[in-house]
């Protein structure tokens, strides 16, 4: 990873997830431990650690979360930032990678909009999955039907 690349990635994370997200995802003391997979043009594609994938960097300039990235975000950002909380009845399905439906959403960050990356958690904050919001926060709370989060990866 180049010297100026990490600060740029931190800035993107802060913009997308809120202040502090960049340092949470890419801590300064871990600079040498991050592995970056690149496209043929040299653009960063994925950022990984020994534990797992933190993020993928899309051509649209936004991150998609990996499970390890989700863990780091929920540990660093105060609840309910970047989170969707689901009830215990849907936990086994979400852990298995199934999508989250609005009727099972118990709480959600007020700032969540469709296409935002979110961590799906239990009420106690335990990470169940990461994915893309399909509804705005208000709709997730109000709707009894419909997909709230398209789960990308469930936490086994």
C-alpha positions in Angstrom: 0.0 0.0 0.0 1.4 3.4 -0.9 2.0 6.0 1.7 -0.8 8.4 0.5 -3.3 5.6 -0.2 -4.2 4.8 3.4 -5.2 8.4 4.4 -7.4 8.5 1.3 -9.1 5.3 2.2 -9.7 6.6 5.8 -11.2 9.7 4.3 -13.6 7.7 2.2 -14.6 5.6 5.3 -15.2 8.7 7.4 -17.4 10.2 4.7 -19.4 7.0 4.1 -19.8 5.8 7.7 -19.1 8.8 9.9 -16.2 10.4 11.8 -13.9 7.8 13.3 -14.7 5.0 10.8 -11.5 5.5 8.9 -9.3 4.9 11.9 -11.5 2.0 13.0 -11.2 0.2 9.7 -7.6 1.1 9.0 -5.8 1.7 12.3 -2.4 3.4 11.9 -0.6 0.7 13.9 -1.8 -1.9 11.4 -0.5 -0.2 8.2 1.9 -3.0 7.4 -0.6 -5.8 8.2 -3.1 -4.8 5.6 -3.2 -6.6 2.3 -4.6 -4.8 -0.8 -5.8 -6.6 -3.8 -5.7 -4.3 -6.9 -7.4 -4.1 -10.3 -5.3 -4.3 -13.4 -5.3 -0.5 -13.4 -3.8 -0.4 -9.9 -7.0 0.8 -8.1 -7.5 -0.9 -4.7 -10.2 -3.6 -4.9 -10.1 -5.3 -1.5 -8.5 -4.6 1.8 -7.8 -7.6 4.0 -6.1 -8.5 7.3 -5.1 -11.9 8.6 -8.5 -12.2 10.2 -10.5 -11.5 7.0 -11.8 -9.0 4.5 -12.3 -5.5 5.8 -13.8 -3.8 2.7 -14.1 -4.0 -1.0 -13.7 -0.7 -2.8 -16.2 -0.3 -5.6 -15.8 1.6 -8.8 -18.4 4.0 -7.5 -15.9 5.1 -4.8 -17.8 3.5 -1.9 -16.9 0.6 0.4 -18.8 -2.7 0.8 -18.2 -4.2 4.2 -16.7 -7.5 5.0 -17.4 -9.2 8.3 -14.2 -8.0 9.9 -14.9 -4.5 8.7 -18.4 -4.7 10.2 -16.9 -5.9 13.5 -14.5 -3.0 13.6 -17.2 -0.4 12.8 -19.6 -1.6 15.5 -16.7 -1.7 18.0 -15.7 1.9 17.2 -18.9 3.7 16.4 -21.5 4.4 19.0 -24.8 2.6 18.6 -26.9 2.7 16.5 -24.6 4.2 13.9 -24.4 2.1 10.7 -26.4 -0.7 12.3 -29.7 -2.5 11.8 -30.8 -4.4 14.9 -33.0 -7.5 14.4 -35.0 -9.6 16.8 -33.8 -13.1 18.0 -36.4 -14.9 15.8 -34.5 -13.9 12.6 -31.0 -14.4 14.0 -30.3 -18.0 12.7 -31.5 -17.0 9.2 -29.4 -13.8 9.1 -26.3 -15.6 10.3 -26.9 -18.1 7.5 -26.8 -15.2 5.0 -30.5 -14.8 4.4 -31.9 -11.3 3.9 -33.4 -9.1 6.7 -37.1 -8.3 6.3 -38.6 -5.1 7.7 -41.0 -6.9 10.1 -37.9 -8.2 12.0 -36.1 -4.9 12.4 -36.1 -3.7 16.0 -34.0 -0.6 15.7 -32.0 1.2 13.0 -29.7 4.2 12.6 -31.9 7.2 11.6 -29.4 8.1 8.9 -29.6 4.8 6.9 -30.7 5.3 3.3 -31.2 2.8 0.6 -27.9 1.4 -0.8 -26.0 2.3 2.5 -23.7 -0.4 3.9 -24.8 -1.6 7.3 -24.0 -4.1 10.0 -26.8 -6.3 11.1 -26.7 -6.9 14.8 -28.6 -8.5 17.7 -29.9 -6.2 20.5 -26.7 -6.8 22.5 -24.5 -5.6 19.5 -23.3 -9.0 18.4 -22.6 -9.0 14.6 -24.9 -11.3 12.6 -24.2 -10.1 9.0 -23.2 -7.2 6.8 -25.1 -6.0 3.8 -26.8 -3.2 1.8 -29.9 -1.4 3.1 -32.8 -1.7 0.7 -35.1 0.7 2.6 -34.6 4.0 4.4 -34.5 3.8 8.2 -38.1 5.2 8.6 -39.4 2.6 6.2 -37.6 -0.2 8.0 -39.4 0.8 11.2 -42.8 1.3 9.6 -43.2 -1.5 7.1 -44.5 -4.9 7.9 -43.4 -6.4 4.6 -40.4 -6.0 2.3 -36.7 -6.6 2.3 -34.9 -4.2 4.7 -31.3 -5.4 4.2 -29.8 -7.4 1.3 -27.3 -9.6 3.3 -24.0 -10.0 1.6 -22.3 -12.2 4.2 -23.6 -13.8 7.4 -21.4 -14.4 10.5 -21.3 -18.1 11.1 
